[in-house]
């Protein structure tokens, strides 16, 4: 293998887990594979690994049940919160804005819900399937692009649709790092979110589809409950024991 | 029951014994079958067999010919030996009377 090609092979091998990368690169050197063949071998292994991940329910759940619909709904909530804020604090109003009778209490309630929904959704996406996180992020970006193209509220900045992004990123970061969430903390979050949603609902200030956003918070309760039963090494997937990655990777990480 | 490639891998690992690791198993399979064995097929099958408890793997020593990289060593478990034996017996039983089997080994019965 040429000196020019080998760094390319090493770069491609970064897509593999550290121990697997070590073994595979060693095997390629020992077999004296050509650079082209080595690259094909590595990409073939990476593709097989990714394909195997999608045999489990977690990537589908994280990407298509949480990331994609949550992004769509949270963008609408972001616009609604911005519009209410503009109406109450700056006395600006347009007939097309998704705001009406909400006062300061409902604004605060919606703002808290937006932060909590975003963080909990991000946490679920980050923890449910770490190795396919890039797909979940891509699906979120797709939902953002779709909303930006089809959904524009006059006199409001396009950035008003993205209030959810920062807490969602923080949630993903926590979930990705497996930051421990206590059962008490998860329960408090889920109950608070549910109570505030009921409050908003009784004041006709909650879109019926937004009830879907309560699910990640309760998922966290189920996951924290299971984590407590199984100890710190237990899976964050509360429904079954399907593996997230290879047995070797799980054993060594 | 094992798949064909799973059986080949377990048999190659059992034959290589203490020297069973990724590259050696791959070489053994390619030499025996005269077919190319991809790295993807090899390592995903090793993972699958390890998950089933038929193999055990660990990171072994590194050698200069591997650029100082460690080997992923493989050992067949007793459950793996049993599974391979069952596969072999099934192939032998089903092959009885088949013309190609008789040509190779004579009358198997």
Interface residues (C-beta under 8 A of the other chain):
Chain A: X19 X20 X22 X23 X24 X25 X26 X27 X28 X29 X30 X31 X41 X42 X44 X45 X46 X47 X48 X49 X52 X243 X246 X247 X248 X252
Chain B: X21 X22 X23 X26 X27 X38 X39 X40 X41 X43 X44 X46 X47 X50 X51 X57 X59 X62 X63 X65 X66 X67 X69 X70 X71 X72
